[in-house]
Amino acid sequence: MIADVSDAGAVDRLVATAVEAFGRLDVAVPNAAFSVREPFHTADLDAFRRTVDVTMWGTFHVVRSAVNQFLRQGGGGAVVAVSSTHAYRPVPNAMAYNMSKAAIEQVCRTAATELVAERIRVNCVRPGWVDTPGERTHHSDEKIAELSPLLPWGRMARAEEVARAVMFMADPRNDYINGTELLVDGGAKLPVDGGLGAVKKSPPDSV
Protein backbone atom coordinates (compact mmCIF):
# COMPACT_ATOMS: atom_id res chain seq x y z
CA MET A 1 0.00 0.00 0.00
CA ILE A 2 1.15 3.50 -0.82
CA ALA A 3 0.23 6.33 1.55
CA ASP A 4 0.86 10.03 2.00
CA VAL A 5 2.49 10.07 5.44
CA SER A 6 1.48 13.70 5.98
CA ASP A 7 -2.09 12.37 6.29
CA ALA A 8 -2.57 10.77 9.73
CA GLY A 9 -5.60 8.77 8.59
CA ALA A 10 -3.68 7.36 5.63
CA VAL A 11 -0.89 6.25 7.96
CA ASP A 12 -3.40 4.53 10.26
CA ARG A 13 -4.79 2.67 7.26
CA LEU A 14 -1.26 1.74 6.20
CA VAL A 15 -0.53 0.23 9.61
CA ALA A 16 -3.87 -1.59 9.61
CA THR A 17 -3.09 -3.05 6.18
CA ALA A 18 0.30 -4.30 7.41
CA VAL A 19 -1.31 -5.92 10.45
CA GLU A 20 -3.96 -7.54 8.29
CA ALA A 21 -1.28 -8.95 6.00
CA PHE A 22 1.22 -10.12 8.63
CA GLY A 23 -0.86 -10.55 11.78
CA ARG A 24 1.06 -7.99 13.85
CA LEU A 25 3.53 -5.12 13.67
CA ASP A 26 6.96 -5.35 15.28
CA VAL A 27 9.05 -2.66 13.57
CA ALA A 28 8.27 0.72 12.02
CA VAL A 29 10.77 2.78 10.01
CA PRO A 30 9.60 6.34 9.28
CA ASN A 31 11.76 7.32 6.32
CA ALA A 32 9.70 9.55 4.02
CA ALA A 33 11.16 12.95 3.23
CA PHE A 34 10.57 15.90 0.95
CA SER A 35 12.80 18.91 0.45
CA VAL A 36 12.77 22.02 -1.70
CA ARG A 37 15.99 24.01 -1.41
CA GLU A 38 15.67 27.79 -1.39
CA PRO A 39 16.48 30.69 0.96
CA PHE A 40 13.97 30.76 3.81
CA HIS A 41 13.21 34.48 3.49
CA THR A 42 12.03 34.12 -0.09
CA ALA A 43 10.83 30.52 0.09
CA ASP A 44 7.58 29.39 -1.45
CA LEU A 45 5.64 28.71 1.73
CA ASP A 46 3.58 25.94 0.19
CA ALA A 47 6.79 24.03 -0.58
CA PHE A 48 8.19 24.94 2.85
CA ARG A 49 5.08 23.55 4.57
CA ARG A 50 5.09 20.45 2.38
CA THR A 51 8.65 19.72 3.47
CA VAL A 52 7.63 19.96 7.13
CA ASP A 53 4.36 18.06 6.57
CA VAL A 54 6.07 15.08 4.95
CA THR A 55 9.39 15.02 6.77
CA MET A 56 8.42 15.99 10.32
CA TRP A 57 4.69 15.35 10.59
CA GLY A 58 5.00 12.22 8.46
CA THR A 59 7.49 10.78 10.92
CA PHE A 60 5.28 11.76 13.85
CA HIS A 61 2.24 10.11 12.29
CA VAL A 62 4.12 6.86 11.66
CA VAL A 63 5.58 6.81 15.18
CA ARG A 64 2.18 7.51 16.74
CA SER A 65 0.27 4.96 14.67
CA ALA A 66 2.89 2.24 15.07
CA VAL A 67 3.15 2.79 18.83
CA ASN A 68 -0.61 2.54 19.23
CA GLN A 69 -0.50 -0.76 17.38
CA PHE A 70 2.36 -1.99 19.59
CA LEU A 71 0.27 -1.12 22.65
CA ARG A 72 -2.75 -2.98 21.28
CA GLN A 73 -0.48 -6.00 20.95
CA GLY A 74 0.58 -5.72 24.59
CA GLY A 75 3.77 -3.69 24.28
CA GLY A 76 7.18 -4.27 22.79
CA GLY A 77 8.25 -3.28 19.32
CA ALA A 78 10.80 -0.93 17.78
CA VAL A 79 10.67 2.32 15.86
CA VAL A 80 13.76 3.40 13.92
CA ALA A 81 13.32 6.83 12.35
CA VAL A 82 15.70 8.08 9.69
CA SER A 83 17.14 11.44 10.65
CA SER A 84 20.02 13.27 8.93
CA THR A 85 23.12 15.30 9.64
CA HIS A 86 20.78 18.19 8.77
CA ALA A 87 19.45 17.71 12.32
CA TYR A 88 22.51 19.50 13.70
CA ARG A 89 24.13 21.04 10.63
CA PRO A 90 22.41 24.23 9.39
CA VAL A 91 22.74 23.57 5.66
CA PRO A 92 21.98 26.79 3.75
CA ASN A 93 18.75 26.96 1.73
CA ALA A 94 17.33 23.93 3.56
CA MET A 95 15.71 25.47 6.63
CA ALA A 96 12.48 23.48 6.42
CA TYR A 97 14.38 20.23 6.05
CA ASN A 98 16.88 21.15 8.78
CA MET A 99 14.02 22.01 11.16
CA SER A 100 12.20 18.81 10.36
CA LYS A 101 15.15 16.51 10.91
CA ALA A 102 16.02 18.19 14.21
CA ALA A 103 12.40 17.77 15.31
CA ILE A 104 12.44 14.08 14.36
CA GLU A 105 15.20 13.41 16.86
CA GLN A 106 13.22 15.09 19.63
CA VAL A 107 10.12 13.12 18.63
CA CYS A 108 12.10 9.91 19.06
CA ARG A 109 13.80 10.85 22.32
CA THR A 110 10.51 12.02 23.83
CA ALA A 111 8.62 8.94 22.65
CA ALA A 112 11.34 6.67 24.01
CA THR A 113 11.10 8.42 27.38
CA GLU A 114 7.33 8.00 27.52
CA LEU A 115 7.35 4.35 26.43
CA VAL A 116 10.09 2.81 28.56
CA ALA A 117 7.57 1.02 30.79
CA GLU A 118 5.98 -0.56 27.71
CA ARG A 119 9.35 -1.80 26.46
CA ILE A 120 8.85 0.01 23.17
CA ARG A 121 12.17 1.22 21.80
CA VAL A 122 12.41 4.38 19.70
CA ASN A 123 15.71 5.27 18.05
CA CYS A 124 17.09 7.18 15.08
CA VAL A 125 19.64 6.44 12.42
CA ARG A 126 21.38 9.63 11.34
CA PRO A 127 22.94 9.22 7.87
CA GLY A 128 25.29 11.64 6.24
CA TRP A 129 25.23 12.27 2.51
CA VAL A 130 23.74 9.19 0.83
CA ASP A 131 23.92 8.30 -2.85
CA THR A 132 20.23 8.13 -3.79
CA PRO A 133 18.17 9.27 -6.79
CA GLY A 134 16.73 12.04 -4.62
CA GLU A 135 20.12 13.73 -4.42
CA ARG A 136 19.88 14.32 -8.18
CA THR A 137 17.08 16.81 -7.52
CA HIS A 138 19.60 19.02 -5.73
CA HIS A 139 22.88 18.25 -7.52
CA SER A 140 23.96 17.15 -10.98
CA ASP A 141 25.95 13.95 -11.40
CA GLU A 142 28.95 16.14 -12.18
CA LYS A 143 28.56 18.11 -8.94
CA ILE A 144 28.18 14.93 -6.91
CA ALA A 145 31.31 13.50 -8.53
CA GLU A 146 33.15 16.71 -7.63
CA LEU A 147 31.94 16.99 -4.02
CA SER A 148 31.69 13.44 -2.74
CA PRO A 149 35.48 12.82 -2.69
CA LEU A 150 35.76 15.77 -0.28
CA LEU A 151 33.85 13.86 2.39
CA PRO A 152 36.10 12.36 5.11
CA TRP A 153 35.55 8.80 3.86
CA GLY A 154 36.10 9.90 0.28
CA ARG A 155 32.64 8.92 -0.93
CA MET A 156 28.93 9.14 -0.18
CA ALA A 157 27.15 6.50 1.85
CA ARG A 158 25.36 3.70 0.03
CA ALA A 159 21.68 3.11 0.73
CA GLU A 160 22.34 -0.48 1.82
CA GLU A 161 24.78 0.76 4.48
CA VAL A 162 22.04 2.87 6.01
CA ALA A 163 19.61 -0.05 5.74
CA ARG A 164 22.00 -2.29 7.68
CA ALA A 165 22.19 0.34 10.43
CA VAL A 166 18.38 0.45 10.60
CA MET A 167 18.26 -3.36 10.85
CA PHE A 168 20.82 -3.26 13.66
CA MET A 169 18.80 -0.73 15.65
CA ALA A 170 15.56 -2.67 15.08
CA ASP A 171 17.01 -6.06 16.01
CA PRO A 172 15.48 -7.29 19.29
CA ARG A 173 18.90 -8.65 20.26
CA ASN A 174 19.90 -4.99 20.69
CA ASP A 175 17.16 -4.42 23.23
CA TYR A 176 19.36 -2.21 25.42
CA ILE A 177 19.67 0.51 22.78
CA ASN A 178 16.93 3.06 23.26
CA GLY A 179 16.33 6.79 22.80
CA THR A 180 19.49 7.49 20.87
CA GLU A 181 20.92 8.23 17.41
CA LEU A 182 23.31 6.09 15.41
CA LEU A 183 25.58 8.10 13.12
CA VAL A 184 26.22 6.61 9.68
CA ASP A 185 28.17 9.49 8.17
CA GLY A 186 31.66 8.25 7.30
CA GLY A 187 33.17 10.52 9.92
CA ALA A 188 31.54 13.75 8.74
CA LYS A 189 31.21 14.96 12.33
CA LEU A 190 34.91 14.52 13.04
CA PRO A 191 37.00 17.70 13.50
CA VAL A 192 38.39 19.27 10.34
CA ASP A 193 42.01 20.48 10.58
CA GLY A 194 41.47 20.55 14.33
CA GLY A 195 44.67 18.97 15.59
CA LEU A 196 46.64 15.75 15.59
CA GLY A 197 44.81 13.03 13.72
CA ALA A 198 42.01 15.33 12.61
CA VAL A 199 40.26 14.89 9.31
CA LYS A 200 42.11 16.77 6.58
CA LYS A 201 39.28 16.93 4.08
CA SER A 202 36.52 19.51 4.41
CA PRO A 203 33.02 18.17 3.78
CA PRO A 204 31.11 20.26 1.25
CA ASP A 205 28.71 22.83 2.67
CA SER A 206 26.09 22.30 0.00
CA VAL A 207 24.81 18.81 0.86
N, C-alpha and C positions, 0 to 999 in steps of 0.2 A: 504494500500500500504506500502511496505517495501522499504526503501531507505538508501543508504550510505550517511550519512550527510556530509562526507568529500568532496562529489561531489556536487558543487553548482547547476549544472543542474538538478541533481536528486532531490535536495531539492525544486527547482522551480516546478518540476513536481509533487512533493508531495503536495505542497501548492495548485497547480492548481486542483489536484484530490480532495482535501478537499473542495475547493470552488465549484467544480462541484457537489459534493455529498450534500453539506449543503447550498449552495447558497451564503455564505460569510464566512469570517474568523474573529473571534473576539478575540481569545486567542491563543498564541503560547507558548509552553513550551520546549525549548531546553534542553534535558536531556541526550543525548547520551554521553557515555564516554568509553575510552579504556585506559588501563594502564598495562605496563610491569614494574615490579620492579627490578631494578638493579643499581649498582653504575654508576653515569653519565660518569665517566672517562673510563669505560670499556664497556659502554652500546652498544648494537646492535643498530646502528643508524637507521636502517629500523624500528625497533620497537619503538624507540624514536620518530621518525617522525610520525609514525602511531598514537601514543598517542596524539601528538599535532594536527595532521590532524583531528582526530575524535573529540577530546575533545574541543579544542579551535576553529579551523576552522569550525567544525561542528556547534558549537553554533553560530558563526558569520554568517554562511550561512543561518541558520534558522531565526535569527534575521533580517537579510537583506531581505530575501524573504518575511517573514511575514509582515514586515513594508511596503514594496512596495505594498503588497496586501491591507493593511490597508489604504494606501494613495489612491489607486485606488477606494476604497469604500468611500472616502471622509474624512478620518481621524478617530480618535478613535481607540480603541483596546488596548490590553495588552500583553506584553511579560513577562514571568516569567522564567528566566534561573535558572538552578540548579547548584550552585557553590559547595563549600566544605570548610571545615576548612583547607584543603590543600592550600587554597588561601593565608593564612597568616602564616601557620605553616609549616616550612621546613622539612617535613617528609623525613628521609633518604631513599635513593634508589628510590625516586619517583620524581626526578627533572622534568621530562617532564610533569607529571601530576600536580605537584605543579605550574609550570610555566603556564600551560594551565588554571587552575582554577583561578589563580590571574588575568590572562588576561581577562577571562570571566567577571569578575567584572568591569574591566575598559571598556570593550565593552558595558556593560549595562549602566554604568554611563554616558559614552560619548553619547550613543544613546539617553538616556533620555534627556540629555542636548540639543541635536540637534532637538528633536521632541516635545518639550514642546508646541510650537505653534499649533501643529497638534493634541494635546490632546492624544498622544500615550504614554502610560506608559510603562516603562521598568525597571523591578526590578529583584532582585535575591533572592532565598532562599538558605541559606548556612547551609546544614546539617552537623552534626558531623558524628560519626561512625554509619552506618545504617546496620541493619541485612538483607542482601540481598544475593542471590546466588553468586553474583560476588565476595563477600568477601572471598568465599571459594577458589578462585584462588590464594589468597595471604596467607590465614591462614587455618589451619585445624580446624575442629569443636572443638577439644580439646583445641587448642590455643585460639579460640574465647571464649570458656567457662572459660578459665583461665583469660583472659584479660578484658573481658567486665565488670565484677564486679568492676574493678578498676576505671571505669569511674565515674565522680561525681554523676550521677543519679543511678549508680549501674547496668546499663544495656545499651545495644545499642538502638538506635532509631528503631522504626518500620516504614516500608515503608509507611503505611497509615498515620502516623503522619506527615511525610514530605509532602505527598499528600494533607493533610488538610491545611498545610501552603501555598502550591502552590495555592490552591483554594481560600484561604483568600486574597492572594496578587492579584489574577486575578479578584476577585469580583468587578464589577463596583461600588458597594456601598462603596468601599475603594478607591475611585477616588483620594483622596488627598495623597496617598502613591506613591511616584515616585522617581526613581533613587537611591534606597537604597537596603540594604541587611537585610533579616530577618534570625536571627540565630535560628536554631533548633538543638541544640547540648547538651541539658541536663546539661548545665552549664559548658561545657568543657573549656570555656574561662575565667572562674572565677579564682581568685588567688589560688594558691596551697600553703598551710602552710604560707600564707602571712600576718597573723594577725588575730585579733578577727573576728570570724565568717567566716574565710576563709575555702575553701574546704580542707578536710583532706586527700582525696584520690588523688593519682597522676595518671592522665590518661596515658595509655601506649604510648610509643614513636613509636611503630611500626605500628600504624594504618594509 
